[in-house]
């Protein structure tokens, strides 16, 4: 048995590695969720640790623009939380429609 294998078999080292991997996955998942890439964040956090967290944070997020207020929305959003625009109704329109960029429903004055 090599010295590295004997070192890895110590209970304290195994516990430290388990904590390192657990913390890496949790923080990577949270950062990835914020950027709309949770799985990528979890994997990068597990494999690379703090460097993976930084890479997850620096990658561009997956967002789209609200048709009403032009604010970034998550890809899964069906309605804008700021202006109330129905994103699914706008997406369902034909690309040739003259109403493609308009918002259905009343806008709030704020």
Secondary structure by P-SEA (a helix, b strand, c coil): ccaaaaaaacaaaaaaaaaaaaaaaaaaaaaaaaaccaaaaaaaaaccaaaaaaaaaaccccccccccccccccccccccccccccaaaaaacccccccccccccccccc
